[in-house]
Amino acid sequence: MGKGNKFVNVLLAILVLVGVYYTYLGGFMAVEFKEAPYAGFNAVVVNESGYYQSDAGLLKVKNYLELSSVEGYRHVKFFSGRDSFYGKGKYKSGVILDRVELLRVSESENYSIVKVPEKEYLISEFPYKNKMSTLVASYRINSFLDEELVRLNMTLNSTTQIHETFDRKIVYLFEID
């Protein structure tokens, strides 16, 4: 067996492993959108500026909540337009809390409470396996979002990304009109 064959075999093995991992993360899963109401929620958030996929704001909020003995399992990010997917800019990052937990937290200079009412959204869900799932989900959903908006003859106003820790999924709420 020559060196060329070994190289090709190693390259093929790597490509197969990457393909299997991409499949595990949901990379070939069908992307579906539905227009439906989403229950309102309250979140403690911090204004962030930087890379959209960064968890720096979430860590700040979690540290702040620990001081109030509150633990949040549903993480949320608010973006204007389609900014949620790539690059950097300004956004809000935080943790969704129920009413009881919210009573134990007070607003401060750096943290605010956002109340999101129940309303109709264009919703898409993606499985959450690990940190890479967020990148794969963003790529896959962004790839099909424009087609869906054209089909519905709508424009995108804002995006909310929710990590449902217990349900192991990422929910995208697209505010459209």
TIZADREN-919464 format. One record per residue (C-alpha): residue number from 1; x, y, z. Coordinates in nm, 2 decimals. Each point is the difference from the previous one (the first is absolute). Last residue first. Example, Ala and Ser with C-alpha at 12.3 -4.5 7.8 and 13.67 -1.06 7.14 Angstrom:
{2; {1.37; -0.11; 0.71}}
{1; {-0.14; -0.34; 0.07}}
//
This chain:
{177; {-4.51; 4.11; 0.98}}
{176; {0.25; -0.23; 0.17}}
{175; {0.13; -0.07; 0.35}}
{174; {0.22; -0.32; -0.04}}
{173; {0.01; -0.22; 0.30}}
{172; {0.28; -0.26; -0.02}}
{171; {-0.02; -0.29; 0.25}}
{170; {0.31; -0.20; 0.08}}
{169; {-0.05; -0.35; 0.14}}
{168; {0.10; -0.23; 0.28}}
{167; {-0.34; 0.00; 0.17}}
{166; {0.17; 0.06; 0.34}}
{165; {0.23; 0.27; -0.13}}
{164; {-0.24; 0.19; -0.22}}
{163; {0.24; 0.24; -0.17}}
{162; {-0.21; 0.29; -0.13}}
{161; {0.10; 0.22; -0.29}}
{160; {-0.21; 0.31; -0.06}}
{159; {0.01; 0.17; -0.34}}
{158; {-0.13; 0.34; -0.11}}
{157; {-0.19; 0.18; -0.27}}
{156; {0.01; -0.25; -0.30}}
{155; {-0.21; 0.09; -0.30}}
{154; {-0.29; -0.19; -0.14}}
{153; {-0.13; -0.13; -0.34}}
{152; {-0.06; -0.34; 0.16}}
{151; {0.20; -0.18; -0.28}}
{150; {0.26; 0.28; 0.00}}
{149; {0.04; -0.03; 0.38}}
{148; {0.03; -0.38; -0.03}}
{147; {0.26; 0.02; -0.28}}
{146; {0.20; 0.25; 0.21}}
{145; {-0.01; -0.22; 0.31}}
{144; {0.13; -0.32; -0.17}}
{143; {0.38; 0.05; 0.02}}
{142; {-0.03; 0.20; 0.32}}
{141; {-0.16; -0.31; 0.16}}
{140; {0.28; -0.22; -0.10}}
{139; {0.29; 0.23; 0.09}}
{138; {-0.15; 0.11; 0.33}}
{137; {-0.08; -0.36; 0.09}}
{136; {0.35; -0.12; -0.09}}
{135; {0.15; 0.28; 0.21}}
{134; {-0.22; -0.06; 0.30}}
{133; {0.04; -0.38; -0.03}}
{132; {0.38; 0.05; 0.04}}
{131; {-0.06; 0.09; 0.37}}
{130; {-0.15; -0.35; 0.07}}
{129; {-0.29; -0.22; -0.11}}
{128; {-0.28; 0.25; -0.04}}
{127; {-0.26; -0.10; -0.25}}
{126; {-0.14; 0.27; -0.22}}
{125; {-0.33; 0.18; 0.01}}
{124; {-0.16; 0.26; -0.23}}
{123; {-0.27; 0.25; 0.08}}
{122; {-0.15; 0.29; -0.20}}
{121; {-0.16; 0.19; 0.28}}
{120; {-0.35; 0.07; 0.13}}
{119; {-0.02; 0.16; 0.34}}
{118; {0.03; -0.06; 0.38}}
{117; {0.16; 0.30; 0.16}}
{116; {0.38; 0.04; 0.06}}
{115; {0.09; 0.16; 0.32}}
{114; {0.37; 0.11; 0.02}}
{113; {0.16; 0.05; 0.33}}
{112; {0.32; 0.20; 0.00}}
{111; {0.36; -0.04; 0.11}}
{110; {0.29; 0.24; 0.01}}
{109; {-0.15; 0.28; 0.20}}
{108; {-0.20; -0.23; 0.21}}
{107; {-0.33; -0.17; -0.01}}
{106; {-0.10; -0.22; 0.29}}
{105; {-0.02; -0.37; 0.02}}
{104; {-0.19; -0.21; 0.26}}
{103; {-0.33; 0.09; -0.16}}
{102; {0.11; -0.14; -0.33}}
{101; {0.05; -0.34; 0.15}}
{100; {-0.37; -0.02; 0.09}}
{99; {-0.11; 0.14; -0.33}}
{98; {0.20; -0.25; -0.21}}
{97; {0.34; 0.09; -0.13}}
{96; {0.15; 0.01; -0.35}}
{95; {0.38; 0.07; 0.00}}
{94; {0.20; 0.26; -0.18}}
{93; {0.15; 0.15; -0.31}}
{92; {-0.09; 0.32; -0.18}}
{91; {0.16; 0.10; -0.33}}
{90; {0.24; 0.25; -0.15}}
{89; {0.24; -0.09; -0.28}}
{88; {0.21; -0.29; -0.13}}
{87; {0.01; -0.23; -0.29}}
{86; {-0.24; -0.28; -0.08}}
{85; {-0.34; -0.14; 0.09}}
{84; {-0.18; 0.21; 0.24}}
{83; {0.01; 0.32; -0.21}}
{82; {-0.31; -0.11; -0.20}}
{81; {-0.21; 0.29; 0.11}}
{80; {0.08; 0.14; 0.35}}
{79; {0.13; -0.26; 0.23}}
{78; {-0.12; -0.13; 0.34}}
{77; {0.18; -0.29; 0.17}}
{76; {-0.15; -0.25; 0.24}}
{75; {0.11; -0.27; 0.24}}
{74; {-0.25; -0.23; 0.17}}
{73; {0.15; -0.17; 0.30}}
{72; {0.01; 0.29; 0.25}}
{71; {0.12; -0.03; 0.35}}
{70; {-0.09; 0.25; 0.27}}
{69; {0.19; 0.04; 0.33}}
{68; {-0.01; 0.38; -0.04}}
{67; {0.39; 0.01; -0.02}}
{66; {-0.02; -0.30; -0.24}}
{65; {-0.22; 0.22; -0.23}}
{64; {0.28; 0.25; -0.06}}
{63; {0.24; -0.28; -0.08}}
{62; {-0.25; -0.15; -0.24}}
{61; {-0.06; 0.34; -0.16}}
{60; {0.38; 0.06; -0.05}}
{59; {0.04; -0.35; -0.15}}
{58; {-0.29; 0.06; -0.24}}
{57; {0.16; 0.32; -0.11}}
{56; {0.33; -0.17; -0.08}}
{55; {-0.17; -0.29; -0.19}}
{54; {0.14; 0.11; -0.34}}
{53; {-0.19; -0.11; -0.31}}
{52; {-0.09; 0.36; -0.08}}
{51; {0.35; 0.13; 0.01}}
{50; {0.02; 0.33; 0.18}}
{49; {-0.22; 0.25; 0.18}}
{48; {-0.23; -0.11; 0.27}}
{47; {-0.29; 0.14; 0.20}}
{46; {-0.07; -0.21; 0.30}}
{45; {-0.32; -0.20; 0.05}}
{44; {-0.23; -0.13; 0.27}}
{43; {-0.29; -0.17; -0.18}}
{42; {-0.37; -0.01; 0.03}}
{41; {-0.22; -0.22; -0.22}}
{40; {-0.30; 0.00; -0.24}}
{39; {-0.12; -0.32; -0.15}}
{38; {0.07; -0.04; -0.37}}
{37; {-0.28; 0.04; -0.25}}
{36; {0.04; -0.18; -0.34}}
{35; {0.13; 0.04; -0.35}}
{34; {0.20; -0.30; -0.08}}
{33; {0.34; -0.05; -0.15}}
{32; {0.17; -0.33; -0.08}}
{31; {0.37; -0.08; -0.06}}
{30; {0.05; -0.36; -0.11}}
{29; {0.29; -0.17; 0.18}}
{28; {0.33; -0.03; -0.19}}
{27; {0.21; 0.20; 0.25}}
{26; {-0.18; -0.14; 0.30}}
{25; {0.30; -0.01; 0.23}}
{24; {0.03; -0.38; -0.05}}
{23; {0.00; 0.06; -0.37}}
{22; {0.28; 0.24; 0.02}}
{21; {0.19; -0.25; 0.22}}
{20; {-0.05; -0.28; -0.25}}
{19; {0.11; 0.23; -0.29}}
{18; {0.31; 0.11; 0.19}}
{17; {0.08; -0.36; 0.08}}
{16; {-0.05; -0.10; -0.37}}
{15; {0.22; 0.29; -0.11}}
{14; {0.28; -0.10; 0.24}}
{13; {-0.01; -0.36; -0.12}}
{12; {0.01; 0.11; -0.36}}
{11; {0.31; 0.22; 0.07}}
{10; {0.17; -0.29; 0.18}}
{9; {-0.07; -0.23; -0.29}}
{8; {0.12; 0.25; -0.26}}
{7; {0.32; 0.06; 0.20}}
{6; {0.06; -0.37; 0.03}}
{5; {-0.06; -0.05; -0.37}}
{4; {0.25; 0.27; -0.09}}
{3; {0.26; -0.14; 0.23}}
{2; {-0.01; -0.33; -0.20}}
{1; {-0.15; -0.33; 0.11}}
//
